[in-house]
Amino acid sequence: MKRRAVIRGIGSYLPSRIVTNAELAARVETTDEWIMQRTGIAQRHVAAEGETTSMLATRAAEAALAHAGIDASEIDLIVLATATPDYTFPATATQVQNNLGITHGVAFDIAAVCSGFVFALSTAEKFLLSGSHKRALVIGAETFSRILDWNDRTTCVLFGDGAGAVVLEAQDGKGTVADRGVLSTHLRSDGRHRAKLFVDGGPSTTGTAGHLRMEGREVFKHAVGMITDVITDAFAATGVDADTLDWFVPHQANRRIITASADKLNIAPEKVVITVSEHGNTSAASIPLALDVAVKDGRIKPGHLVMLEALGGGFTWGSALVRW
């Protein structure tokens, strides 16, 4: 027997306000055609004034708990991935914990930007496999609209706000790739690439929140190679290949990156879940948001083999192979 971290439920939340490409074109020098051609994004959701990351995360967590049929009191671990926390401290995860009425266990944040959900999933899995905890909420939540320079047409068109969550539970498996749950995770970081994608502020530097800055061509150039690297590692570790996969759920950053990565890995286009058109890049929230769409519309079914991957500022990048 081998302990596995199994996904019991999933949920998401998107702010009600939708910002279309046409609205952005009225504010900065861009067009719907330019944005769609280069990114595949048609719209993004933006949090209302006073609507915080913890609020979005709580709504997603509640939806995941309902989908799993689990009460919040049964959760003893919350790992929340975000680059846009409510406060410098305490951790946004503790605010979610409080909102859910949980007064036991542990809650903490992970900062790995767009790779955050994969990093959080891997971290929670280790806690569950150790036997120290039984059920976890793994959340990716962002309010990136708060750190965008809305006069920078190269970045303000890319990002949106949202949250997604899964309920993870320790269960016994047989130790084969037929088991349900997280089968492998592979994580990487390389701080030499900071200047390519970062926020130009922080408590220890400027004392301000700062704005997102990105060298788009450099990010694209590195993304495909780094993404395929950790997926190839997952294939080697598990004996799975592109033909064996049922679904590929990548970080929703840019349609061209997604397509190029799938092509390089020989993953058939019909296996790729793409939601970037409706959500934009929601950083740590993008994978669970895309997962929730594909689960709720019936594409991802119990027993399906799903590959997750992401790359974020730092750089950080990682993959997770999951049997649904």
PAKOLVEX-131707 format. One record per residue (C-alpha): residue in one letter; x, y, z. Coordinates in steps of 0.5 Angstrom, whole numbers, padded with zeros to 4 digits, always signed. Each point is the difference from the previous one (the first is absolute). Layout:
AXYZ...
REM end
This chain:
M+0000+0000+0000K+0002+0007-0001R-0003+0006+0002R-0002+0005-0005A-0003+0007+0000V-0007+0000-0003I-0004+0006-0003R-0007-0001+0003G-0003+0007-0002I+0001+0006-0004G-0002+0007-0001S+0001+0007-0002Y-0002+0007+0000L+0000+0006-0005P-0001+0007+0002S-0007+0002-0004R+0003+0006-0004I+0003-0002-0007V+0005+0005-0003T+0000-0001-0008N+0005+0001-0005A-0004+0006-0003E+0000+0003+0007L+0007+0000+0001A+0001+0002-0007A-0004+0007+0002R+0005+0001+0006V+0007-0002-0004E+0003-0001-0007T-0002-0007-0001T-0006-0003-0004D-0004-0007+0001E+0004-0003-0006W+0007+0002+0002I-0002-0003+0007M-0003-0006-0003Q+0005-0002-0005R+0006+0001+0005T-0003-0003+0006G-0007-0004-0001I-0003+0005+0005A-0007+0002-0001Q-0002+0003+0007R+0002-0001+0007H-0004+0001+0007V+0002+0006+0005A-0001+0000+0007A-0005+0005+0003E+0003+0006+0004G+0001-0003+0007E-0001-0007-0003T+0007-0004+0003T+0004-0006-0002S-0003-0003+0007M-0007+0001-0002L+0001-0003-0007A+0004-0006+0003T-0006-0001+0005R-0005-0001-0005A+0004-0005-0004A+0002-0004+0006E-0008+0000+0002A-0001-0002-0007A+0005-0006+0000L-0003-0002+0007A-0007-0001-0002H+0003-0003-0007A+0003-0005+0005G-0005-0001+0005I+0005+0002+0006D-0002+0005+0005A+0006+0005+0002S+0001-0003+0007E+0003-0006-0004I+0005+0004-0003D+0007+0000+0004L+0005+0003-0005I-0001+0006-0005V+0005+0002-0005L-0001+0006-0004A+0004+0003-0006T+0000+0007-0001A+0004+0006-0002T-0005+0005+0002P-0001-0001+0007D-0005+0004+0004Y+0005+0002+0005T+0008-0001+0000F-0002-0004+0006P-0004-0004+0003A+0000-0005-0006T-0007+0001-0004A-0001-0008+0001T-0001+0002+0008Q-0005+0005-0002V-0004-0006-0004Q+0001-0004+0005N-0004+0005+0005N-0005+0001-0005L-0002-0007-0001G+0000-0001+0008I+0006-0005+0001T+0004+0001+0006H+0004-0006+0000G+0006-0002-0005V+0005+0004-0004A-0001+0005-0005F+0005+0004-0004D+0002+0003-0007I+0005-0002-0006A+0003+0005-0004A+0002-0003-0007V-0005+0005-0004C-0003-0004-0006S+0003-0006+0002G-0003+0001+0007F-0005-0005-0001V+0004-0006-0002F+0005+0002+0006A-0006+0000+0005L-0002-0007-0003S+0006-0003+0001T+0001+0003+0007A-0006-0002+0002E+0001-0007-0002K+0006-0001+0004F-0004+0002+0006L-0005-0005-0001L+0005-0006-0002S+0004+0001+0006G-0007-0001+0004S+0001+0006+0004H-0007+0003-0003K-0006-0003-0003R-0004+0005-0005A+0003+0006-0003L-0003+0006-0004V+0005+0002-0005I-0002+0007-0003G+0003+0004-0006A-0003+0007+0001E+0002+0007-0003T-0002+0007-0001F+0005+0002-0005S-0004+0006-0002R+0003+0004+0006I+0007-0001-0002L-0001+0002-0008D+0003+0006-0003W-0007+0002-0004N+0004+0004-0004D+0005-0005-0002R-0004-0003-0006T+0005-0006-0001T-0002-0003+0007C-0007+0003+0002V-0003-0004-0005L+0003-0007+0002F-0003-0001+0007G-0006-0001+0004D-0003-0001+0007G-0003-0007+0003A+0001-0006+0004G+0000-0007+0000A+0000-0006+0005V+0001-0007+0001V-0002-0005+0006L+0006-0005+0001E-0001-0006+0004A+0005-0005+0002Q-0002-0007-0002D+0003-0007-0001G+0002-0002-0007K+0004-0006-0003G+0006+0004-0002T-0001+0000-0007V-0002+0005-0006A-0007-0003+0001D-0001+0003+0007R-0004+0006+0000G+0003+0006+0003V+0007+0004-0001L+0005-0005-0004S+0006+0005+0000T+0002+0007+0000H+0006+0004-0002L+0002+0007+0002R+0006+0004-0002S+0002+0007+0001D+0005+0005-0003G+0001+0007+0003R+0005+0002-0006H-0006+0002-0004R-0003+0005+0005A+0000+0006-0004K-0004-0004-0006L-0006+0000+0005F-0001+0004+0006V-0004+0005+0004D+0004+0006+0001G-0001+0001+0008G-0001-0003+0006P+0001+0002+0008S+0008-0001+0000T+0001+0004-0006T-0005+0005-0002G-0005+0000+0006T-0005-0001-0006A-0004-0005-0003G+0003+0002-0007H-0002-0002-0007L+0001-0006-0004R+0005+0000-0005M+0002-0005-0006E+0004-0001-0005G-0005-0004-0004R+0005-0003-0006E+0005-0002+0005V-0006-0004+0004F-0002-0003-0006K+0006-0002-0002H+0002-0004+0006A-0007-0002+0002V-0001-0006-0005G+0007-0003+0001M-0001+0000+0008I-0007-0002+0000T+0001-0006-0005D+0006-0002+0005V-0004-0001+0006I-0005-0004-0004T+0005-0005-0003D+0003-0001+0007A-0008-0002+0002F+0000-0005-0006A+0007-0003+0002A-0002-0001+0007T-0007-0003-0001G+0001-0003-0007V-0006+0004-0002D+0000+0003-0007A-0003+0005-0004D-0005-0005-0003T-0002-0003+0007L-0002+0007+0002D-0007+0002+0000W+0000+0007+0001F+0006+0005+0000V-0002+0006+0005P+0005+0006-0001H+0001+0006+0004Q-0004+0005-0004A+0005+0005-0002N+0000+0001-0008R-0004-0004-0005R+0007+0000-0004I+0004-0003+0006I-0005-0005+0001T-0001-0003-0007A+0008+0000-0001S+0001-0004+0006A-0005-0005-0002D+0003-0001-0007K+0007-0001+0003L-0003-0005+0005N-0004-0003-0006I-0007+0001+0004A-0006+0000-0004P-0003+0006-0001E-0007-0003+0002K+0003-0002+0007V+0002+0007+0002V-0004+0004+0005I+0000+0008-0002T-0004+0005+0004V+0005+0006-0001S-0005+0003-0005E-0005+0001+0005H+0004+0001+0007G+0007+0003-0003N+0006-0002+0004T-0002+0000+0007S+0006-0003+0003A+0000-0005+0006A-0008+0000-0002S+0001-0002-0007I+0001-0008+0001P-0006-0001+0005L-0005+0005-0004A+0002-0004-0006L-0001-0007+0003D-0007+0002+0003V-0002+0002-0007A+0002-0007-0003V-0003-0004+0006K-0007+0004+0000D-0001-0001-0007G+0002-0007+0000R+0006-0001-0004I+0004-0002+0006K-0003-0006+0003P+0002-0005+0006G+0006-0004-0002H+0003+0005-0005L+0007+0001+0000V+0002+0008+0000M+0006+0004-0001L+0001+0007+0004E+0005+0004-0002A+0002+0008+0001L+0006+0005+0000G+0000+0006+0004G+0005+0006+0002G+0006-0002+0003F+0000-0004-0004T-0003-0006+0003W-0003-0005-0004G-0003-0007+0002S-0005-0006-0002A-0005-0004+0003L-0003-0007-0002V-0006-0002+0003R-0005-0005-0001W-0007+0003+0001
REM end
